[in-house]
Amino acid sequence: MTLLVMKFGGTSVADLARIENAAGKVAREVARGHDVIVIVSAMAGETNKLVGWVNQTSPFYDAREYDAVVSSGENVTAGLMALRLQEMGIPARSWQGWQVPLLTTSAHGAARIEEIPRANIDRKFAEGMKVAVVAGFQGVSPEGRITTLGRGGSDTSAVAFAAAFGAERCDIYTDVDGVYTTDPRITRKARKLDRIAYEEMLELASLGARVLQTRSVELAMRYKVRLRVLSSFEEVDDTSGTLVCDEEEIMESNVVAGVAHSRDEAKMTLISVADRPGVAAAIFGPLAEAGVNVDMIVQNISEEGRTDMTFSCPVDQVARAERAIVAARDEGRIQFADLVADTEVAKVSVVGIGMRSHSGVAARMFAALAAEGINIKVITTSEIKISVLIDRKYMELAVQALHDAFALDRAG
């Protein structure tokens, strides 16, 4: 008997009608002969409501109790889904994280999965259970306390279960019908991809595409779990959605797979920093300690022993970054003439495994932006991506121009 993992996000189980719709998709796979592990998120808006209640009750909350509260939304969905399946005549049982058990670290609010023992669920399958409905996003610490995996953690739960149980595939049902070459809300020419490599999806997820959570793609790539992104609101078949898979499963494709964007970026520059060994560590060490997520880093040419250091970070972390840098200066760890923050920038990136074997991608990208009069502030590259910082007001124009420049509306 083959096993599938099916994950339904918050919009897919937002009310009883949508839970019934999702249960119908599960029933279809059971009828085809699969045992199924279903991972469910909390109903849409529920987690935000629970987080709000915690913050109102205790602004400096105990993280263990935070997890106890915010994990409850998934428990409700799991129970309702199991009941719906039972009403359809399908042997189903709900499982909370501690019942599996999904074993995690003790980092409440941001726990990492350590192990998923199979024995309990395998035993129930052997006894005739056809569907295990598991509350996503949650596990249990070594101390026996409920833990949560961080926002978007249900995707990670789903991939982890698929890896642990050797599932044929992990289907992620959401409010979009697959992975697109770029955001369809920005350009109507965006095209749904039939397949995309793990590495490309990981880059797109980390660069702003919100179809899949980054940690889930990392897990899928590590354990070779085949992911399929599908719409909860359409009829699907074996050719629906987008398959996230190993590069070897993809024939010829476009050099660039997609264009990603991140609107909420900031560029920060330390002016006239001493150009000496250890200065980068003196800058980025305090930023790391303050929890600032630094992305792009550029150091300018040194003149008379002084240089400028530029980096990007999320715009909502600018104040934290400024505090960390000023504190480091006050402690004598670094010296600089000025700290300048530009909070009106966006990051636009092109991603594709074809870049490894094709030249001229950067030239075509920069030419397309130049033709639209868009100035580039910062550039970074990797083996399969090129990212630029530009003025935020040009972000949508840049995405459209790059999508056209690389002919992403046409299949490779």
GULUM-162473 format. One record per residue (C-alpha): z, y, x. Coordinates in steps of 0.5 Angstrom, whole numbers. Layout:
residues N
<zz->Z, yy->Y, xx->X>
...
END
This chain:
residues 412
<zz->0, yy->0, xx->0>
<zz->-2, yy->7, xx->3>
<zz->3, yy->13, xx->3>
<zz->1, yy->20, xx->1>
<zz->5, yy->26, xx->2>
<zz->4, yy->32, xx->-3>
<zz->7, yy->38, xx->-2>
<zz->7, yy->44, xx->-8>
<zz->9, yy->51, xx->-6>
<zz->13, yy->56, xx->-11>
<zz->7, yy->58, xx->-15>
<zz->5, yy->51, xx->-16>
<zz->12, yy->49, xx->-19>
<zz->13, yy->56, xx->-22>
<zz->15, yy->54, xx->-29>
<zz->15, yy->48, xx->-33>
<zz->8, yy->48, xx->-35>
<zz->6, yy->48, xx->-28>
<zz->11, yy->43, xx->-26>
<zz->7, yy->38, xx->-31>
<zz->1, yy->40, xx->-28>
<zz->3, yy->38, xx->-21>
<zz->6, yy->32, xx->-24>
<zz->-1, yy->30, xx->-27>
<zz->-4, yy->31, xx->-20>
<zz->1, yy->26, xx->-17>
<zz->0, yy->21, xx->-23>
<zz->-7, yy->21, xx->-21>
<zz->-6, yy->19, xx->-14>
<zz->-1, yy->14, xx->-16>
<zz->-6, yy->11, xx->-21>
<zz->-11, yy->10, xx->-15>
<zz->-6, yy->6, xx->-12>
<zz->-2, yy->10, xx->-7>
<zz->6, yy->11, xx->-6>
<zz->7, yy->18, xx->-6>
<zz->13, yy->23, xx->-3>
<zz->13, yy->29, xx->-6>
<zz->16, yy->35, xx->-3>
<zz->17, yy->41, xx->-7>
<zz->19, yy->48, xx->-6>
<zz->24, yy->52, xx->-11>
<zz->20, yy->55, xx->-17>
<zz->17, yy->62, xx->-15>
<zz->22, yy->68, xx->-14>
<zz->28, yy->63, xx->-14>
<zz->30, yy->63, xx->-7>
<zz->29, yy->71, xx->-7>
<zz->34, yy->71, xx->-13>
<zz->39, yy->67, xx->-9>
<zz->38, yy->70, xx->-3>
<zz->40, yy->77, xx->-6>
<zz->46, yy->74, xx->-10>
<zz->49, yy->72, xx->-3>
<zz->47, yy->79, xx->0>
<zz->51, yy->82, xx->-6>
<zz->57, yy->78, xx->-5>
<zz->58, yy->78, xx->2>
<zz->53, yy->82, xx->6>
<zz->56, yy->79, xx->13>
<zz->56, yy->72, xx->10>
<zz->58, yy->65, xx->13>
<zz->51, yy->62, xx->14>
<zz->54, yy->55, xx->12>
<zz->55, yy->58, xx->5>
<zz->48, yy->61, xx->5>
<zz->45, yy->55, xx->6>
<zz->49, yy->52, xx->1>
<zz->47, yy->57, xx->-4>
<zz->39, yy->58, xx->-2>
<zz->38, yy->51, xx->-2>
<zz->39, yy->50, xx->-9>
<zz->33, yy->52, xx->-12>
<zz->29, yy->46, xx->-9>
<zz->34, yy->41, xx->-12>
<zz->33, yy->44, xx->-19>
<zz->25, yy->43, xx->-18>
<zz->26, yy->36, xx->-15>
<zz->30, yy->34, xx->-21>
<zz->25, yy->37, xx->-26>
<zz->19, yy->34, xx->-23>
<zz->22, yy->27, xx->-23>
<zz->24, yy->28, xx->-30>
<zz->17, yy->30, xx->-32>
<zz->14, yy->24, xx->-28>
<zz->19, yy->19, xx->-31>
<zz->17, yy->22, xx->-38>
<zz->10, yy->20, xx->-36>
<zz->12, yy->13, xx->-35>
<zz->12, yy->13, xx->-27>
<zz->18, yy->11, xx->-23>
<zz->20, yy->17, xx->-20>
<zz->27, yy->19, xx->-16>
<zz->29, yy->26, xx->-14>
<zz->32, yy->26, xx->-7>
<zz->36, yy->32, xx->-4>
<zz->36, yy->33, xx->4>
<zz->43, yy->29, xx->5>
<zz->41, yy->23, xx->1>
<zz->34, yy->22, xx->5>
<zz->38, yy->24, xx->10>
<zz->33, yy->29, xx->14>
<zz->37, yy->30, xx->20>
<zz->37, yy->37, xx->23>
<zz->41, yy->41, xx->28>
<zz->47, yy->46, xx->26>
<zz->43, yy->52, xx->26>
<zz->44, yy->54, xx->19>
<zz->38, yy->58, xx->16>
<zz->34, yy->56, xx->22>
<zz->35, yy->49, xx->23>
<zz->30, yy->44, xx->26>
<zz->29, yy->37, xx->24>
<zz->32, yy->32, xx->29>
<zz->30, yy->25, xx->25>
<zz->28, yy->23, xx->18>
<zz->31, yy->15, xx->18>
<zz->26, yy->11, xx->13>
<zz->31, yy->6, xx->11>
<zz->33, yy->9, xx->4>
<zz->27, yy->11, xx->2>
<zz->23, yy->5, xx->4>
<zz->28, yy->1, xx->0>
<zz->27, yy->4, xx->-6>
<zz->20, yy->4, xx->-5>
<zz->21, yy->-4, xx->-4>
<zz->25, yy->-4, xx->-11>
<zz->19, yy->-1, xx->-15>
<zz->20, yy->6, xx->-14>
<zz->13, yy->10, xx->-14>
<zz->14, yy->17, xx->-13>
<zz->20, yy->20, xx->-8>
<zz->21, yy->27, xx->-10>
<zz->24, yy->31, xx->-4>
<zz->27, yy->38, xx->-4>
<zz->24, yy->41, xx->1>
<zz->27, yy->46, xx->6>
<zz->33, yy->43, xx->7>
<zz->37, yy->38, xx->11>
<zz->44, yy->36, xx->13>
<zz->47, yy->38, xx->20>
<zz->51, yy->33, xx->25>
<zz->57, yy->36, xx->21>
<zz->55, yy->34, xx->14>
<zz->53, yy->41, xx->12>
<zz->47, yy->43, xx->8>
<zz->42, yy->46, xx->13>
<zz->36, yy->50, xx->11>
<zz->29, yy->50, xx->16>
<zz->28, yy->58, xx->15>
<zz->23, yy->61, xx->10>
<zz->17, yy->57, xx->9>
<zz->20, yy->51, xx->11>
<zz->18, yy->46, xx->6>
<zz->11, yy->46, xx->9>
<zz->15, yy->43, xx->15>
<zz->19, yy->38, xx->11>
<zz->12, yy->36, xx->8>
<zz->9, yy->35, xx->15>
<zz->15, yy->32, xx->18>
<zz->16, yy->26, xx->12>
<zz->8, yy->25, xx->13>
<zz->9, yy->24, xx->21>
<zz->16, yy->20, xx->20>
<zz->13, yy->15, xx->14>
<zz->6, yy->14, xx->18>
<zz->2, yy->17, xx->11>
<zz->-5, yy->17, xx->11>
<zz->-5, yy->25, xx->9>
<zz->-1, yy->30, xx->8>
<zz->-4, yy->35, xx->2>
<zz->-1, yy->42, xx->1>
<zz->-2, yy->44, xx->-6>
<zz->-2, yy->52, xx->-6>
<zz->-5, yy->58, xx->-10>
<zz->-11, yy->58, xx->-6>
<zz->-17, yy->53, xx->-5>
<zz->-17, yy->52, xx->2>
<zz->-17, yy->56, xx->9>
<zz->-23, yy->61, xx->9>
<zz->-26, yy->64, xx->15>
<zz->-22, yy->71, xx->13>
<zz->-18, yy->74, xx->7>
<zz->-23, yy->73, xx->1>
<zz->-19, yy->80, xx->-1>
<zz->-22, yy->84, xx->4>
<zz->-29, yy->81, xx->4>
<zz->-33, yy->77, xx->-1>
<zz->-37, yy->74, xx->4>
<zz->-31, yy->70, xx->6>
<zz->-33, yy->62, xx->6>
<zz->-28, yy->56, xx->5>
<zz->-28, yy->52, xx->11>
<zz->-29, yy->44, xx->10>
<zz->-25, yy->42, xx->16>
<zz->-21, yy->46, xx->22>
<zz->-18, yy->44, xx->28>
<zz->-11, yy->44, xx->29>
<zz->-11, yy->49, xx->35>
<zz->-15, yy->54, xx->31>
<zz->-11, yy->53, xx->25>
<zz->-5, yy->54, xx->29>
<zz->-8, yy->61, xx->32>
<zz->-10, yy->63, xx->25>
<zz->-3, yy->62, xx->22>
<zz->1, yy->65, xx->28>
<zz->-4, yy->71, xx->28>
<zz->-3, yy->73, xx->20>
<zz->-6, yy->68, xx->16>
<zz->-1, yy->66, xx->11>
<zz->-4, yy->59, xx->8>
<zz->0, yy->55, xx->12>
<zz->7, yy->56, xx->16>
<zz->6, yy->56, xx->24>
<zz->12, yy->50, xx->25>
<zz->8, yy->46, xx->20>
<zz->2, yy->46, xx->24>
<zz->5, yy->45, xx->30>
<zz->8, yy->39, xx->28>
<zz->2, yy->36, xx->25>
<zz->-2, yy->37, xx->32>
<zz->4, yy->34, xx->35>
<zz->4, yy->28, xx->31>
<zz->-4, yy->28, xx->29>
<zz->-2, yy->29, xx->22>
<zz->-8, yy->30, xx->18>
<zz->-7, yy->36, xx->13>
<zz->-11, yy->38, xx->7>
<zz->-10, yy->45, xx->4>
<zz->-12, yy->45, xx->-4>
<zz->-11, yy->49, xx->-10>
<zz->-6, yy->47, xx->-15>
<zz->-10, yy->50, xx->-21>
<zz->-16, yy->47, xx->-20>
<zz->-19, yy->40, xx->-21>
<zz->-20, yy->36, xx->-14>
<zz->-23, yy->30, xx->-11>
<zz->-24, yy->27, xx->-4>
<zz->-28, yy->33, xx->-2>
<zz->-24, yy->39, xx->-4>
<zz->-20, yy->44, xx->0>
<zz->-20, yy->44, xx->7>
<zz->-18, yy->39, xx->12>
<zz->-14, yy->41, xx->18>
<zz->-15, yy->35, xx->23>
<zz->-17, yy->33, xx->31>
<zz->-22, yy->37, xx->34>
<zz->-26, yy->30, xx->35>
<zz->-27, yy->30, xx->27>
<zz->-31, yy->36, xx->27>
<zz->-38, yy->36, xx->29>
<zz->-42, yy->42, xx->31>
<zz->-39, yy->48, xx->28>
<zz->-39, yy->56, xx->29>
<zz->-37, yy->59, xx->36>
<zz->-32, yy->63, xx->32>
<zz->-28, yy->59, xx->26>
<zz->-25, yy->65, xx->23>
<zz->-22, yy->72, xx->23>
<zz->-15, yy->74, xx->22>
<zz->-11, yy->80, xx->21>
<zz->-4, yy->83, xx->21>
<zz->-3, yy->89, xx->18>
<zz->5, yy->90, xx->20>
<zz->4, yy->91, xx->28>
<zz->7, yy->97, xx->32>
<zz->5, yy->99, xx->39>
<zz->11, yy->101, xx->44>
<zz->10, yy->104, xx->51>
<zz->15, yy->105, xx->57>
<zz->12, yy->111, xx->61>
<zz->13, yy->111, xx->68>
<zz->17, yy->105, xx->70>
<zz->18, yy->103, xx->77>
<zz->13, yy->98, xx->79>
<zz->17, yy->93, xx->83>
<zz->19, yy->86, xx->82>
<zz->23, yy->84, xx->77>
<zz->21, yy->90, xx->72>
<zz->18, yy->86, xx->67>
<zz->24, yy->81, xx->66>
<zz->29, yy->87, xx->66>
<zz->25, yy->90, xx->60>
<zz->23, yy->84, xx->56>
<zz->30, yy->80, xx->58>
<zz->34, yy->85, xx->53>
<zz->28, yy->85, xx->48>
<zz->29, yy->77, xx->48>
<zz->36, yy->78, xx->47>
<zz->35, yy->83, xx->41>
<zz->31, yy->78, xx->38>
<zz->25, yy->82, xx->38>
<zz->18, yy->78, xx->38>
<zz->14, yy->81, xx->43>
<zz->6, yy->79, xx->43>
<zz->1, yy->83, xx->47>
<zz->3, yy->86, xx->53>
<zz->-1, yy->90, xx->58>
<zz->1, yy->93, xx->65>
<zz->-3, yy->99, xx->67>
<zz->-5, yy->101, xx->74>
<zz->0, yy->103, xx->79>
<zz->0, yy->110, xx->82>
<zz->5, yy->112, xx->87>
<zz->10, yy->106, xx->85>
<zz->10, yy->108, xx->78>
<zz->7, yy->104, xx->72>
<zz->6, yy->104, xx->64>
<zz->8, yy->98, xx->60>
<zz->5, yy->97, xx->53>
<zz->7, yy->91, xx->48>
<zz->6, yy->90, xx->41>
<zz->12, yy->87, xx->36>
<zz->13, yy->87, xx->28>
<zz->13, yy->94, xx->26>
<zz->20, yy->92, xx->22>
<zz->23, yy->91, xx->29>
<zz->21, yy->98, xx->32>
<zz->28, yy->100, xx->31>
<zz->31, yy->94, xx->34>
<zz->27, yy->94, xx->40>
<zz->28, yy->102, xx->42>
<zz->36, yy->100, xx->41>
<zz->35, yy->94, xx->46>
<zz->31, yy->99, xx->51>
<zz->35, yy->105, xx->51>
<zz->41, yy->100, xx->52>
<zz->38, yy->97, xx->58>
<zz->37, yy->104, xx->61>
<zz->44, yy->106, xx->60>
<zz->46, yy->100, xx->63>
<zz->42, yy->102, xx->69>
<zz->37, yy->96, xx->69>
<zz->31, yy->100, xx->68>
<zz->29, yy->107, xx->68>
<zz->23, yy->110, xx->65>
<zz->20, yy->117, xx->63>
<zz->19, yy->116, xx->56>
<zz->19, yy->111, xx->50>
<zz->13, yy->112, xx->45>
<zz->12, yy->108, xx->39>
<zz->6, yy->108, xx->35>
<zz->7, yy->104, xx->28>
<zz->0, yy->105, xx->25>
<zz->-3, yy->100, xx->28>
<zz->-6, yy->93, xx->26>
<zz->-8, yy->87, xx->30>
<zz->-15, yy->83, xx->29>
<zz->-17, yy->77, xx->32>
<zz->-23, yy->72, xx->32>
<zz->-21, yy->65, xx->33>
<zz->-25, yy->59, xx->35>
<zz->-25, yy->52, xx->39>
<zz->-33, yy->54, xx->41>
<zz->-30, yy->60, xx->45>
<zz->-29, yy->54, xx->51>
<zz->-36, yy->53, xx->52>
<zz->-40, yy->59, xx->49>
<zz->-40, yy->66, xx->53>
<zz->-41, yy->73, xx->50>
<zz->-36, yy->72, xx->45>
<zz->-32, yy->78, xx->47>
<zz->-38, yy->82, xx->48>
<zz->-40, yy->81, xx->41>
<zz->-34, yy->83, xx->38>
<zz->-33, yy->89, xx->42>
<zz->-40, yy->91, xx->40>
<zz->-39, yy->90, xx->33>
<zz->-33, yy->94, xx->33>
<zz->-36, yy->100, xx->37>
<zz->-42, yy->100, xx->32>
<zz->-37, yy->102, xx->27>
<zz->-33, yy->107, xx->31>
<zz->-27, yy->103, xx->32>
<zz->-23, yy->104, xx->38>
<zz->-19, yy->99, xx->41>
<zz->-12, yy->100, xx->44>
<zz->-10, yy->93, xx->47>
<zz->-14, yy->87, xx->48>
<zz->-11, yy->80, xx->49>
<zz->-15, yy->73, xx->50>
<zz->-13, yy->66, xx->50>
<zz->-18, yy->60, xx->51>
<zz->-20, yy->60, xx->44>
<zz->-18, yy->67, xx->41>
<zz->-19, yy->75, xx->42>
<zz->-14, yy->80, xx->39>
<zz->-14, yy->87, xx->39>
<zz->-10, yy->93, xx->37>
<zz->-13, yy->98, xx->33>
<zz->-11, yy->104, xx->28>
<zz->-9, yy->101, xx->22>
<zz->-14, yy->105, xx->17>
<zz->-19, yy->101, xx->20>
<zz->-17, yy->94, xx->19>
<zz->-21, yy->92, xx->13>
<zz->-27, yy->95, xx->16>
<zz->-26, yy->91, xx->23>
<zz->-25, yy->85, xx->19>
<zz->-31, yy->86, xx->15>
<zz->-35, yy->88, xx->21>
<zz->-33, yy->82, xx->25>
<zz->-34, yy->77, xx->20>
<zz->-42, yy->79, xx->19>
<zz->-42, yy->80, xx->27>
<zz->-41, yy->72, xx->28>
<zz->-45, yy->70, xx->21>
<zz->-38, yy->67, xx->19>
<zz->-41, yy->67, xx->12>
<zz->-46, yy->61, xx->14>
<zz->-44, yy->54, xx->16>
<zz->-45, yy->52, xx->23>
END
